[in-house]
């Protein structure tokens, strides 16, 4: 097949779950298909474009700079969002240059499949009816949860407005595209329910490189780790919830318990946590997450808002770390609570689950081993990519 893959960014340096998911699938698709990749980049000689040969036959960098969060430009964009029918999170990526490049590529080449990777690419696609939408998240659900958990009433009202606009826009795009691919059966069900989709919605599960994450040997484990991009609002909310409401309860029985927050670009609210608690470490961007997983006794996913790939859970499982998550944090994963993972939604229940694993080495070992077996046997990237390839072939454009 000839595949045109459209995304908002290049895949190196690889620091986000969506990048990992796309990278691992494209590496395998590229081995059997011609992949043309187009994405935003203001550094055509940088690592992202240079390493695109690892997963594509040709790549095109389109200059574009979304306003950085916590900047005056972004504040202006938020203000204009009060009257803009397009959600702010989508307006950030509108680019006439990208639209022109996609039109040029589709005019020059007859592609068998055109993939919009994430909803944010959709505003730049001239013909959505020719595209498959690969949706890592149900964006409407995320924005509704943001509104539901916002503390400030003004922010809550703004977020609710954005959620309503996202509902209208996401529904419009999902109804226009050739096919929708979700990352779980749960997300697929939400797409059908929220947007009234008449045709089928496919699903491609989260994958993991189990051998890459397998620990090199037995070593002492201690403390708790949270892994995730720390400039993403659901992760910021989840970490603050854990530190403010759950960690103090854990320390009633484990007073020396340490927390490592490992992920790129920590927001100021996250960096501030270190100042008030010497037993919290915020790493910032790191080249390799594995040592942090291998040395931790528990991996926590205390998300109250979110959706998408949940890569952090499968990576933790592959690394032999028992996981405690909220129901939302593990939503859509094919795991058995109590065997592969512990689920808890109140601070008290979450703290009790963590304290139990910290106190009971045998329970911790059983859960970690069961989870490792699960991801190794069922969720390798080769299997995931083959499923994606079959879907793209099934919904290929007519010759």
FENWOVEN-V294725 format. One record per run of one state. SS is the DSSP state (H for helix, E for strand, - for the rest). FROM is the first residue (numbers start at 1). LEN is the number of residues. If there is no record, write none. Layout:
ss->{SS	SS}
from->{FROM	FROM}
len->{LEN	LEN}
This chain:
ss->{-	E	-	H	-	E	-	H	-	E	-	H	-	H	-	H	-	E	-	H	-	H	E	-	H	-	H	-	E	-	H	-	E	-	H	-	E	-	H	-	E	-	H	-	E	-	H	-	E	-	H	-	E	-	E	-	E	-	H	-	H	-	H	-}
from->{1	2	7	17	31	34	41	47	55	58	63	72	81	88	92	96	109	113	118	119	125	128	131	135	139	150	153	177	179	183	185	196	202	204	210	214	224	228	233	251	259	263	268	277	280	285	290	295	298	302	311	319	322	326	337	338	341	344	347	360	361	379	381	395}
len->{1	5	10	14	3	7	6	8	3	5	9	9	7	4	4	13	4	5	1	6	3	3	4	4	11	3	24	2	4	2	11	6	2	6	4	10	4	5	18	8	4	5	9	3	5	5	5	3	4	9	8	3	4	11	1	3	3	3	13	1	18	2	14	5}
